[in-house]
Amino acid sequence: MPETIRAAELQMLDIFDDKYRFTIPNYQRPYSWTTEQTGELLDDLLYAVRQSNNLQDASPYFLGSVVIIKNDTSPRAEIVDGQQRITTLTILLCALRDLAGDSGPQIDVYIRTPDMPFAGIEGHFRLTVRDRDSKFFQDNIQKIGKLRSFVSRSPDDLPDSQQRMHENATHIWHELLKLDDTHRDALTGFIVQHCYLVVVSTTDQDSAYRIFSVLNDRGLDLSPTDILKANIIGGMEESARNEYTETWESLEEDLTREGFRSLFAHIRMIYMKEKARGELNKEFQEGVLKDLTGKEFIDEVLSPYADAYERVVLSSPNGSESANSYLENLGRLDNSDWIPPAMEYFKRNP
Protein backbone atom coordinates (compact mmCIF):
# COMPACT_ATOMS: atom_id res chain seq x y z
CA MET A 1 0.00 0.00 0.00
CA PRO A 2 1.52 3.38 -0.96
CA GLU A 3 2.35 5.79 1.83
CA THR A 4 -0.07 8.69 2.27
CA ILE A 5 0.95 12.24 3.08
CA ARG A 6 -1.75 14.76 3.86
CA ALA A 7 -1.50 18.47 4.56
CA ALA A 8 -4.32 20.58 5.97
CA GLU A 9 -4.54 24.15 7.22
CA LEU A 10 -6.37 23.96 10.54
CA GLN A 11 -7.63 26.44 13.11
CA MET A 12 -6.27 25.99 16.60
CA LEU A 13 -9.76 25.00 17.78
CA ASP A 14 -9.53 22.04 15.37
CA ILE A 15 -6.00 21.18 16.52
CA PHE A 16 -6.61 21.21 20.28
CA ASP A 17 -9.59 18.96 19.66
CA ASP A 18 -10.57 15.35 20.30
CA LYS A 19 -9.35 14.39 16.81
CA TYR A 20 -5.75 14.78 18.05
CA ARG A 21 -3.91 13.58 21.12
CA PHE A 22 -0.40 14.95 20.66
CA THR A 23 2.68 13.23 22.06
CA ILE A 24 6.32 14.24 21.80
CA PRO A 25 8.48 11.11 21.46
CA ASN A 26 11.48 10.71 23.72
CA TYR A 27 14.01 10.77 20.88
CA GLN A 28 13.07 14.38 20.10
CA ARG A 29 15.32 17.14 21.39
CA PRO A 30 14.37 18.78 24.71
CA TYR A 31 12.19 21.88 24.81
CA SER A 32 14.55 24.73 24.02
CA TRP A 33 12.68 27.88 23.01
CA THR A 34 14.00 30.94 24.82
CA THR A 35 12.10 33.99 26.04
CA GLU A 36 13.28 35.78 22.89
CA GLN A 37 11.42 33.37 20.60
CA THR A 38 8.44 33.18 22.94
CA GLY A 39 8.34 36.96 23.28
CA GLU A 40 8.38 37.39 19.50
CA LEU A 41 5.46 34.97 19.13
CA LEU A 42 3.43 36.73 21.83
CA ASP A 43 4.24 40.22 20.47
CA ASP A 44 3.20 39.16 16.96
CA LEU A 45 -0.08 37.75 18.24
CA LEU A 46 -0.86 40.86 20.28
CA TYR A 47 -0.07 43.07 17.29
CA ALA A 48 -2.40 41.02 15.08
CA VAL A 49 -5.20 41.34 17.65
CA ARG A 50 -4.74 45.12 17.84
CA GLN A 51 -5.01 45.39 14.04
CA SER A 52 -8.57 44.04 14.15
CA ASN A 53 -11.56 46.24 14.97
CA ASN A 54 -13.40 43.21 16.28
CA LEU A 55 -12.73 39.50 16.58
CA GLN A 56 -15.14 38.49 13.81
CA ASP A 57 -13.27 40.60 11.23
CA ALA A 58 -9.76 39.48 12.22
CA SER A 59 -7.51 38.24 9.44
CA PRO A 60 -6.17 34.66 9.60
CA TYR A 61 -2.78 34.33 11.28
CA PHE A 62 -0.39 31.59 10.14
CA LEU A 63 1.66 29.97 12.93
CA GLY A 64 3.78 27.61 10.82
CA SER A 65 3.64 23.86 10.35
CA VAL A 66 3.73 20.68 12.36
CA VAL A 67 4.63 17.20 11.07
CA ILE A 68 2.93 14.24 12.74
CA ILE A 69 2.67 10.47 12.47
CA LYS A 70 -0.99 9.51 12.76
CA ASN A 71 -3.38 6.91 11.43
CA ASP A 72 -7.09 7.39 10.87
CA THR A 73 -8.19 4.92 13.55
CA SER A 74 -6.68 6.74 16.54
CA PRO A 75 -6.34 10.34 17.77
CA ARG A 76 -2.74 9.66 18.83
CA ALA A 77 -0.45 12.01 16.89
CA GLU A 78 3.31 11.72 17.35
CA ILE A 79 4.98 15.08 16.70
CA VAL A 80 8.01 14.72 14.45
CA ASP A 81 8.50 18.45 13.86
CA GLY A 82 6.86 21.46 15.50
CA GLN A 83 7.02 20.51 19.18
CA GLN A 84 8.57 23.83 20.26
CA ARG A 85 5.67 25.82 18.83
CA ILE A 86 2.94 23.46 20.09
CA THR A 87 4.46 23.38 23.59
CA THR A 88 4.76 27.18 23.74
CA LEU A 89 1.18 27.67 22.54
CA THR A 90 0.05 25.28 25.27
CA ILE A 91 1.93 27.33 27.88
CA LEU A 92 0.28 30.49 26.53
CA LEU A 93 -3.21 28.98 26.71
CA CYS A 94 -2.52 27.74 30.26
CA ALA A 95 -1.52 31.26 31.32
CA LEU A 96 -4.63 32.77 29.70
CA ARG A 97 -6.78 30.14 31.43
CA ASP A 98 -5.32 30.72 34.89
CA LEU A 99 -5.76 34.50 34.54
CA ALA A 100 -9.33 34.21 33.25
CA GLY A 101 -11.10 33.65 36.55
CA ASP A 102 -14.54 32.08 36.21
CA SER A 103 -14.14 31.59 32.45
CA GLY A 104 -10.92 29.61 32.91
CA PRO A 105 -12.63 26.21 32.49
CA GLN A 106 -13.86 27.33 29.04
CA ILE A 107 -10.21 27.72 28.00
CA ASP A 108 -9.15 24.54 29.78
CA VAL A 109 -11.03 22.45 27.19
CA TYR A 110 -8.23 23.31 24.71
CA ILE A 111 -5.63 22.02 27.18
CA ARG A 112 -7.34 18.95 28.64
CA THR A 113 -10.35 16.86 27.74
CA PRO A 114 -13.01 17.01 30.46
CA ASP A 115 -13.67 14.19 32.89
CA MET A 116 -16.94 12.34 32.23
CA PRO A 117 -17.45 10.41 35.48
CA PHE A 118 -20.90 9.02 34.60
CA ALA A 119 -19.46 7.56 31.41
CA GLY A 120 -16.40 6.26 33.26
CA ILE A 121 -14.11 8.44 31.14
CA GLU A 122 -11.14 10.24 32.68
CA GLY A 123 -9.91 13.36 30.92
CA HIS A 124 -6.41 13.62 29.46
CA PHE A 125 -4.07 16.40 28.42
CA ARG A 126 -4.15 17.20 24.72
CA LEU A 127 -0.34 17.43 24.66
CA THR A 128 2.03 15.01 26.39
CA VAL A 129 5.64 16.14 26.30
CA ARG A 130 8.71 13.90 26.56
CA ASP A 131 8.80 11.48 29.50
CA ARG A 132 11.60 13.37 31.26
CA ASP A 133 9.48 16.53 31.44
CA SER A 134 5.93 15.20 31.30
CA LYS A 135 5.04 15.12 35.02
CA PHE A 136 6.77 18.46 35.59
CA PHE A 137 4.84 20.06 32.71
CA GLN A 138 1.52 18.63 33.87
CA ASP A 139 1.92 19.44 37.56
CA ASN A 140 3.18 23.00 37.13
CA ILE A 141 1.67 24.28 33.89
CA GLN A 142 -1.13 22.15 32.43
CA LYS A 143 -3.16 21.53 35.60
CA ILE A 144 -5.66 24.30 36.14
CA GLY A 145 -4.65 26.92 38.71
CA LYS A 146 -1.00 25.82 39.03
CA LEU A 147 0.76 28.44 36.93
CA ARG A 148 0.40 31.36 39.35
CA SER A 149 2.51 29.73 42.06
CA PHE A 150 4.87 28.13 39.53
CA VAL A 151 6.05 31.43 38.04
CA SER A 152 6.87 32.79 41.50
CA ARG A 153 9.29 29.96 42.24
CA SER A 154 13.02 29.89 41.51
CA PRO A 155 14.08 27.79 38.49
CA ASP A 156 17.45 26.97 40.07
CA ASP A 157 18.63 23.36 39.74
CA LEU A 158 16.07 22.50 37.07
CA PRO A 159 17.27 20.70 33.91
CA ASP A 160 17.67 22.96 30.87
CA SER A 161 14.34 22.04 29.25
CA GLN A 162 12.39 22.67 32.46
CA GLN A 163 14.22 25.97 32.99
CA ARG A 164 13.08 27.03 29.50
CA MET A 165 9.51 26.07 30.41
CA HIS A 166 9.72 28.11 33.61
CA GLU A 167 11.31 31.12 31.92
CA ASN A 168 8.76 31.17 29.11
CA ALA A 169 5.80 30.65 31.42
CA THR A 170 7.06 33.49 33.64
CA HIS A 171 7.61 35.80 30.66
CA ILE A 172 4.15 35.09 29.25
CA TRP A 173 2.49 35.46 32.65
CA HIS A 174 3.98 38.89 33.34
CA GLU A 175 3.24 40.14 29.82
CA LEU A 176 -0.39 39.03 30.12
CA LEU A 177 -0.71 40.75 33.50
CA LYS A 178 -0.17 44.05 31.65
CA LEU A 179 -3.44 43.47 29.78
CA ASP A 180 -6.95 43.87 31.14
CA ASP A 181 -9.51 41.06 31.06
CA THR A 182 -11.06 42.30 27.81
CA HIS A 183 -7.75 42.24 25.94
CA ARG A 184 -6.80 38.82 27.33
CA ASP A 185 -10.17 37.45 26.24
CA ALA A 186 -9.65 38.94 22.77
CA LEU A 187 -6.23 37.27 22.56
CA THR A 188 -7.70 33.91 23.58
CA GLY A 189 -10.46 34.18 20.99
CA PHE A 190 -7.98 35.22 18.32
CA ILE A 191 -5.70 32.23 19.00
CA VAL A 192 -8.54 29.73 18.98
CA GLN A 193 -10.52 31.09 16.02
CA HIS A 194 -8.06 32.89 13.76
CA CYS A 195 -4.67 31.19 14.22
CA TYR A 196 -3.81 28.38 11.81
CA LEU A 197 -1.21 25.65 11.56
CA VAL A 198 -0.48 23.52 8.53
CA VAL A 199 -0.61 19.94 9.81
CA VAL A 200 1.40 17.55 7.64
CA SER A 201 0.31 14.03 8.52
CA THR A 202 1.56 10.62 7.45
CA THR A 203 0.95 7.11 8.71
CA ASP A 204 4.46 6.07 7.68
CA GLN A 205 7.35 6.78 10.04
CA ASP A 206 10.05 6.82 7.36
CA SER A 207 8.01 9.29 5.34
CA ALA A 208 7.63 11.55 8.38
CA TYR A 209 11.39 11.63 8.94
CA ARG A 210 11.99 12.46 5.28
CA ILE A 211 9.61 15.41 5.59
CA PHE A 212 11.35 16.42 8.82
CA SER A 213 14.78 16.33 7.16
CA VAL A 214 13.63 18.32 4.12
CA LEU A 215 12.07 21.02 6.29
CA ASN A 216 15.14 21.32 8.45
CA ASP A 217 17.58 21.28 5.54
CA ARG A 218 15.77 24.42 4.44
CA GLY A 219 16.64 26.44 7.46
CA LEU A 220 14.45 25.68 10.46
CA ASP A 221 16.21 26.20 13.76
CA LEU A 222 17.59 22.79 14.69
CA SER A 223 21.20 21.94 15.35
CA PRO A 224 22.89 19.24 13.23
CA THR A 225 22.95 16.92 16.25
CA ASP A 226 19.16 17.32 16.67
CA ILE A 227 18.63 16.17 13.09
CA LEU A 228 21.08 13.29 13.52
CA LYS A 229 19.34 12.27 16.73
CA ALA A 230 15.96 12.13 15.02
CA ASN A 231 17.38 10.01 12.20
CA ILE A 232 19.49 7.68 14.39
CA ILE A 233 17.07 7.03 17.25
CA GLY A 234 13.96 7.45 15.14
CA GLY A 235 15.22 4.60 12.96
CA MET A 236 15.48 2.14 15.87
CA GLU A 237 12.80 -0.31 16.88
CA GLU A 238 10.44 1.26 19.38
CA SER A 239 11.53 -0.98 22.28
CA ALA A 240 15.09 0.43 22.15
CA ARG A 241 14.34 4.13 21.76
CA ASN A 242 13.85 5.09 25.40
CA GLU A 243 17.10 3.45 26.53
CA TYR A 244 19.17 5.04 23.76
CA THR A 245 17.46 8.41 24.17
CA GLU A 246 18.50 8.36 27.84
CA THR A 247 22.10 7.57 26.85
CA TRP A 248 22.16 10.29 24.18
CA GLU A 249 20.69 12.99 26.41
CA SER A 250 22.88 12.12 29.38
CA LEU A 251 25.96 12.59 27.19
CA GLU A 252 24.59 15.86 25.80
CA GLU A 253 23.81 17.13 29.30
CA ASP A 254 27.30 16.25 30.55
CA LEU A 255 29.06 17.99 27.65
CA THR A 256 26.53 20.86 27.09
CA ARG A 257 24.85 21.34 23.70
CA GLU A 258 27.82 23.27 22.32
CA GLY A 259 30.32 20.70 23.55
CA PHE A 260 28.15 17.91 22.15
CA ARG A 261 28.14 19.55 18.72
CA SER A 262 31.93 19.89 18.89
CA LEU A 263 32.16 16.19 19.77
CA PHE A 264 30.33 15.28 16.56
CA ALA A 265 32.58 17.55 14.51
CA HIS A 266 35.66 15.86 15.98
CA ILE A 267 34.24 12.36 15.35
CA ARG A 268 33.59 13.39 11.74
CA MET A 269 37.24 14.47 11.47
CA ILE A 270 38.48 11.16 12.91
CA TYR A 271 36.49 9.18 10.35
CA MET A 272 36.90 11.39 7.28
CA LYS A 273 40.44 12.64 8.01
CA GLU A 274 39.88 16.00 6.31
CA LYS A 275 38.45 19.41 7.09
CA ALA A 276 34.70 19.82 6.82
CA ARG A 277 33.51 20.81 3.35
CA GLY A 278 29.76 20.77 3.84
CA GLU A 279 27.03 20.56 6.47
CA LEU A 280 27.90 18.46 9.50
CA ASN A 281 24.79 16.29 9.47
CA LYS A 282 25.17 15.39 5.77
CA GLU A 283 28.89 14.61 6.02
CA PHE A 284 28.28 12.64 9.21
CA GLN A 285 25.65 10.51 7.50
CA GLU A 286 28.00 9.78 4.59
CA GLY A 287 31.31 9.45 6.40
CA VAL A 288 30.45 7.97 9.81
CA LEU A 289 27.01 6.38 9.87
CA LYS A 290 26.82 4.64 6.50
CA ASP A 291 28.07 1.25 7.78
CA LEU A 292 26.69 1.44 11.33
CA THR A 293 23.32 0.75 12.90
CA GLY A 294 22.04 3.34 15.36
CA LYS A 295 22.83 1.07 18.30
CA GLU A 296 26.35 0.38 17.04
CA PHE A 297 26.99 4.09 16.60
CA ILE A 298 25.90 4.99 20.14
CA ASP A 299 27.51 1.99 21.87
CA GLU A 300 30.76 1.74 19.91
CA VAL A 301 31.39 5.28 18.68
CA LEU A 302 29.47 8.02 20.47
CA SER A 303 29.79 6.83 24.08
CA PRO A 304 33.52 5.97 24.06
CA TYR A 305 34.44 9.10 22.10
CA ALA A 306 32.35 11.21 24.51
CA ASP A 307 34.38 9.78 27.40
CA ALA A 308 37.59 10.53 25.52
CA TYR A 309 36.43 14.05 24.63
CA GLU A 310 35.58 14.77 28.26
CA ARG A 311 39.02 13.60 29.32
CA VAL A 312 40.79 15.60 26.61
CA VAL A 313 38.89 18.87 26.87
CA LEU A 314 37.91 18.88 30.52
CA SER A 315 41.06 17.23 31.90
CA SER A 316 39.24 14.40 33.60
CA PRO A 317 40.22 13.80 37.25
CA ASN A 318 40.65 10.14 36.31
CA GLY A 319 43.67 11.05 34.17
CA SER A 320 47.22 11.18 35.45
CA GLU A 321 48.64 14.51 36.55
CA SER A 322 51.26 14.49 33.78
CA ALA A 323 48.68 13.66 31.08
CA ASN A 324 46.41 16.45 32.29
CA SER A 325 49.37 18.83 32.24
CA TYR A 326 50.11 17.96 28.59
CA LEU A 327 46.45 18.42 27.69
CA GLU A 328 46.34 21.81 29.40
CA ASN A 329 49.35 22.91 27.35
CA LEU A 330 47.72 21.71 24.14
CA GLY A 331 44.61 23.63 25.12
CA ARG A 332 46.59 26.85 24.87
CA LEU A 333 46.99 26.39 21.11
CA ASP A 334 44.92 28.71 18.93
CA ASN A 335 43.18 25.82 17.14
CA SER A 336 41.49 22.53 17.98
CA ASP A 337 43.21 20.33 15.38
CA TRP A 338 44.94 18.39 18.15
CA ILE A 339 41.68 17.27 19.78
CA PRO A 340 40.63 14.45 17.35
CA PRO A 341 43.98 12.57 17.55
CA ALA A 342 44.01 13.00 21.32
CA MET A 343 40.46 11.62 21.48
CA GLU A 344 41.47 8.66 19.34
CA TYR A 345 44.41 7.93 21.66
CA PHE A 346 42.27 7.96 24.80
CA LYS A 347 39.52 5.91 23.14
CA ARG A 348 42.11 3.21 22.43
CA ASN A 349 43.72 3.63 25.86
CA PRO A 350 40.83 4.33 28.24
C-alpha positions as CSV (number, residue, x, y, z in Angstrom):
1,M,0.0,0.0,0.0
2,P,1.5,3.4,-1.0
3,E,2.4,5.8,1.8
4,T,-0.1,8.7,2.3
5,I,0.9,12.2,3.1
6,R,-1.8,14.8,3.9
7,A,-1.5,18.5,4.6
8,A,-4.3,20.6,6.0
9,E,-4.5,24.2,7.2
10,L,-6.4,24.0,10.5
11,Q,-7.6,26.4,13.1
12,M,-6.3,26.0,16.6
13,L,-9.8,25.0,17.8
14,D,-9.5,22.0,15.4
15,I,-6.0,21.2,16.5
16,F,-6.6,21.2,20.3
17,D,-9.6,19.0,19.7
18,D,-10.6,15.3,20.3
19,K,-9.3,14.4,16.8
20,Y,-5.8,14.8,18.0
21,R,-3.9,13.6,21.1
22,F,-0.4,14.9,20.7
23,T,2.7,13.2,22.1
24,I,6.3,14.2,21.8
25,P,8.5,11.1,21.5
26,N,11.5,10.7,23.7
27,Y,14.0,10.8,20.9
28,Q,13.1,14.4,20.1
29,R,15.3,17.1,21.4
30,P,14.4,18.8,24.7
31,Y,12.2,21.9,24.8
32,S,14.6,24.7,24.0
33,W,12.7,27.9,23.0
34,T,14.0,30.9,24.8
35,T,12.1,34.0,26.0
36,E,13.3,35.8,22.9
37,Q,11.4,33.4,20.6
38,T,8.4,33.2,22.9
39,G,8.3,37.0,23.3
40,E,8.4,37.4,19.5
41,L,5.5,35.0,19.1
42,L,3.4,36.7,21.8
43,D,4.2,40.2,20.5
44,D,3.2,39.2,17.0
45,L,-0.1,37.7,18.2
46,L,-0.9,40.9,20.3
47,Y,-0.1,43.1,17.3
48,A,-2.4,41.0,15.1
49,V,-5.2,41.3,17.7
50,R,-4.7,45.1,17.8
51,Q,-5.0,45.4,14.0
52,S,-8.6,44.0,14.2
53,N,-11.6,46.2,15.0
54,N,-13.4,43.2,16.3
55,L,-12.7,39.5,16.6
56,Q,-15.1,38.5,13.8
57,D,-13.3,40.6,11.2
58,A,-9.8,39.5,12.2
59,S,-7.5,38.2,9.4
60,P,-6.2,34.7,9.6
61,Y,-2.8,34.3,11.3
62,F,-0.4,31.6,10.1
63,L,1.7,30.0,12.9
64,G,3.8,27.6,10.8
65,S,3.6,23.9,10.3
66,V,3.7,20.7,12.4
67,V,4.6,17.2,11.1
68,I,2.9,14.2,12.7
69,I,2.7,10.5,12.5
70,K,-1.0,9.5,12.8
71,N,-3.4,6.9,11.4
72,D,-7.1,7.4,10.9
73,T,-8.2,4.9,13.6
74,S,-6.7,6.7,16.5
75,P,-6.3,10.3,17.8
76,R,-2.7,9.7,18.8
77,A,-0.5,12.0,16.9
78,E,3.3,11.7,17.3
79,I,5.0,15.1,16.7
80,V,8.0,14.7,14.4
81,D,8.5,18.5,13.9
82,G,6.9,21.5,15.5
83,Q,7.0,20.5,19.2
84,Q,8.6,23.8,20.3
85,R,5.7,25.8,18.8
86,I,2.9,23.5,20.1
87,T,4.5,23.4,23.6
88,T,4.8,27.2,23.7
89,L,1.2,27.7,22.5
90,T,0.1,25.3,25.3
91,I,1.9,27.3,27.9
92,L,0.3,30.5,26.5
93,L,-3.2,29.0,26.7
94,C,-2.5,27.7,30.3
95,A,-1.5,31.3,31.3
96,L,-4.6,32.8,29.7
97,R,-6.8,30.1,31.4
98,D,-5.3,30.7,34.9
99,L,-5.8,34.5,34.5
100,A,-9.3,34.2,33.2
101,G,-11.1,33.6,36.6
102,D,-14.5,32.1,36.2
103,S,-14.1,31.6,32.4
104,G,-10.9,29.6,32.9
105,P,-12.6,26.2,32.5
106,Q,-13.9,27.3,29.0
107,I,-10.2,27.7,28.0
108,D,-9.1,24.5,29.8
109,V,-11.0,22.4,27.2
110,Y,-8.2,23.3,24.7
111,I,-5.6,22.0,27.2
112,R,-7.3,19.0,28.6
113,T,-10.4,16.9,27.7
114,P,-13.0,17.0,30.5
115,D,-13.7,14.2,32.9
116,M,-16.9,12.3,32.2
117,P,-17.4,10.4,35.5
118,F,-20.9,9.0,34.6
119,A,-19.5,7.6,31.4
120,G,-16.4,6.3,33.3
121,I,-14.1,8.4,31.1
122,E,-11.1,10.2,32.7
123,G,-9.9,13.4,30.9
124,H,-6.4,13.6,29.5
125,F,-4.1,16.4,28.4
126,R,-4.1,17.2,24.7
127,L,-0.3,17.4,24.7
128,T,2.0,15.0,26.4
129,V,5.6,16.1,26.3
130,R,8.7,13.9,26.6
131,D,8.8,11.5,29.5
132,R,11.6,13.4,31.3
133,D,9.5,16.5,31.4
134,S,5.9,15.2,31.3
135,K,5.0,15.1,35.0
136,F,6.8,18.5,35.6
137,F,4.8,20.1,32.7
138,Q,1.5,18.6,33.9
139,D,1.9,19.4,37.6
140,N,3.2,23.0,37.1
141,I,1.7,24.3,33.9
142,Q,-1.1,22.2,32.4
143,K,-3.2,21.5,35.6
144,I,-5.7,24.3,36.1
145,G,-4.7,26.9,38.7
146,K,-1.0,25.8,39.0
147,L,0.8,28.4,36.9
148,R,0.4,31.4,39.3
149,S,2.5,29.7,42.1
150,F,4.9,28.1,39.5
151,V,6.1,31.4,38.0
152,S,6.9,32.8,41.5
153,R,9.3,30.0,42.2
154,S,13.0,29.9,41.5
155,P,14.1,27.8,38.5
156,D,17.5,27.0,40.1
157,D,18.6,23.4,39.7
158,L,16.1,22.5,37.1
159,P,17.3,20.7,33.9
160,D,17.7,23.0,30.9
161,S,14.3,22.0,29.3
162,Q,12.4,22.7,32.5
163,Q,14.2,26.0,33.0
164,R,13.1,27.0,29.5
165,M,9.5,26.1,30.4
166,H,9.7,28.1,33.6
167,E,11.3,31.1,31.9
168,N,8.8,31.2,29.1
169,A,5.8,30.6,31.4
170,T,7.1,33.5,33.6
171,H,7.6,35.8,30.7
172,I,4.1,35.1,29.2
173,W,2.5,35.5,32.7
174,H,4.0,38.9,33.3
175,E,3.2,40.1,29.8
176,L,-0.4,39.0,30.1
177,L,-0.7,40.8,33.5
178,K,-0.2,44.0,31.6
179,L,-3.4,43.5,29.8
180,D,-6.9,43.9,31.1
181,D,-9.5,41.1,31.1
182,T,-11.1,42.3,27.8
183,H,-7.7,42.2,25.9
184,R,-6.8,38.8,27.3
185,D,-10.2,37.4,26.2
186,A,-9.6,38.9,22.8
187,L,-6.2,37.3,22.6
188,T,-7.7,33.9,23.6
189,G,-10.5,34.2,21.0
190,F,-8.0,35.2,18.3
191,I,-5.7,32.2,19.0
192,V,-8.5,29.7,19.0
193,Q,-10.5,31.1,16.0
194,H,-8.1,32.9,13.8
195,C,-4.7,31.2,14.2
196,Y,-3.8,28.4,11.8
197,L,-1.2,25.7,11.6
198,V,-0.5,23.5,8.5
199,V,-0.6,19.9,9.8
200,V,1.4,17.5,7.6
201,S,0.3,14.0,8.5
202,T,1.6,10.6,7.4
203,T,1.0,7.1,8.7
204,D,4.5,6.1,7.7
205,Q,7.4,6.8,10.0
206,D,10.0,6.8,7.4
207,S,8.0,9.3,5.3
208,A,7.6,11.6,8.4
209,Y,11.4,11.6,8.9
210,R,12.0,12.5,5.3
211,I,9.6,15.4,5.6
212,F,11.3,16.4,8.8
213,S,14.8,16.3,7.2
214,V,13.6,18.3,4.1
215,L,12.1,21.0,6.3
216,N,15.1,21.3,8.4
217,D,17.6,21.3,5.5
218,R,15.8,24.4,4.4
219,G,16.6,26.4,7.5
220,L,14.4,25.7,10.5
221,D,16.2,26.2,13.8
222,L,17.6,22.8,14.7
223,S,21.2,21.9,15.4
224,P,22.9,19.2,13.2
225,T,22.9,16.9,16.2
226,D,19.2,17.3,16.7
227,I,18.6,16.2,13.1
228,L,21.1,13.3,13.5
229,K,19.3,12.3,16.7
230,A,16.0,12.1,15.0
231,N,17.4,10.0,12.2
232,I,19.5,7.7,14.4
233,I,17.1,7.0,17.3
234,G,14.0,7.4,15.1
235,G,15.2,4.6,13.0
236,M,15.5,2.1,15.9
237,E,12.8,-0.3,16.9
238,E,10.4,1.3,19.4
239,S,11.5,-1.0,22.3
240,A,15.1,0.4,22.2
241,R,14.3,4.1,21.8
242,N,13.9,5.1,25.4
243,E,17.1,3.5,26.5
244,Y,19.2,5.0,23.8
245,T,17.5,8.4,24.2
246,E,18.5,8.4,27.8
247,T,22.1,7.6,26.8
248,W,22.2,10.3,24.2
249,E,20.7,13.0,26.4
250,S,22.9,12.1,29.4
251,L,26.0,12.6,27.2
252,E,24.6,15.9,25.8
253,E,23.8,17.1,29.3
254,D,27.3,16.2,30.6
255,L,29.1,18.0,27.7
256,T,26.5,20.9,27.1
257,R,24.9,21.3,23.7
258,E,27.8,23.3,22.3
259,G,30.3,20.7,23.5
260,F,28.2,17.9,22.1
261,R,28.1,19.6,18.7
262,S,31.9,19.9,18.9
263,L,32.2,16.2,19.8
264,F,30.3,15.3,16.6
265,A,32.6,17.6,14.5
266,H,35.7,15.9,16.0
267,I,34.2,12.4,15.4
268,R,33.6,13.4,11.7
269,M,37.2,14.5,11.5
270,I,38.5,11.2,12.9
271,Y,36.5,9.2,10.4
272,M,36.9,11.4,7.3
273,K,40.4,12.6,8.0
274,E,39.9,16.0,6.3
275,K,38.4,19.4,7.1
276,A,34.7,19.8,6.8
277,R,33.5,20.8,3.4
278,G,29.8,20.8,3.8
279,E,27.0,20.6,6.5
280,L,27.9,18.5,9.5
281,N,24.8,16.3,9.5
282,K,25.2,15.4,5.8
283,E,28.9,14.6,6.0
284,F,28.3,12.6,9.2
285,Q,25.6,10.5,7.5
286,E,28.0,9.8,4.6
287,G,31.3,9.5,6.4
288,V,30.5,8.0,9.8
289,L,27.0,6.4,9.9
290,K,26.8,4.6,6.5
291,D,28.1,1.3,7.8
292,L,26.7,1.4,11.3
293,T,23.3,0.8,12.9
294,G,22.0,3.3,15.4
295,K,22.8,1.1,18.3
296,E,26.4,0.4,17.0
297,F,27.0,4.1,16.6
298,I,25.9,5.0,20.1
299,D,27.5,2.0,21.9
300,E,30.8,1.7,19.9
301,V,31.4,5.3,18.7
302,L,29.5,8.0,20.5
303,S,29.8,6.8,24.1
304,P,33.5,6.0,24.1
305,Y,34.4,9.1,22.1
306,A,32.4,11.2,24.5
307,D,34.4,9.8,27.4
308,A,37.6,10.5,25.5
309,Y,36.4,14.1,24.6
310,E,35.6,14.8,28.3
311,R,39.0,13.6,29.3
312,V,40.8,15.6,26.6
313,V,38.9,18.9,26.9
314,L,37.9,18.9,30.5
315,S,41.1,17.2,31.9
316,S,39.2,14.4,33.6
317,P,40.2,13.8,37.3
318,N,40.6,10.1,36.3
319,G,43.7,11.0,34.2
320,S,47.2,11.2,35.4
321,E,48.6,14.5,36.6
322,S,51.3,14.5,33.8
323,A,48.7,13.7,31.1
324,N,46.4,16.4,32.3
325,S,49.4,18.8,32.2
326,Y,50.1,18.0,28.6
327,L,46.5,18.4,27.7
328,E,46.3,21.8,29.4
329,N,49.4,22.9,27.4
330,L,47.7,21.7,24.1
331,G,44.6,23.6,25.1
332,R,46.6,26.9,24.9
333,L,47.0,26.4,21.1
334,D,44.9,28.7,18.9
335,N,43.2,25.8,17.1
336,S,41.5,22.5,18.0
337,D,43.2,20.3,15.4
338,W,44.9,18.4,18.2
339,I,41.7,17.3,19.8
340,P,40.6,14.4,17.4
341,P,44.0,12.6,17.5
342,A,44.0,13.0,21.3
343,M,40.5,11.6,21.5
344,E,41.5,8.7,19.3
345,Y,44.4,7.9,21.7
346,F,42.3,8.0,24.8
347,K,39.5,5.9,23.1
348,R,42.1,3.2,22.4
349,N,43.7,3.6,25.9
350,P,40.8,4.3,28.2
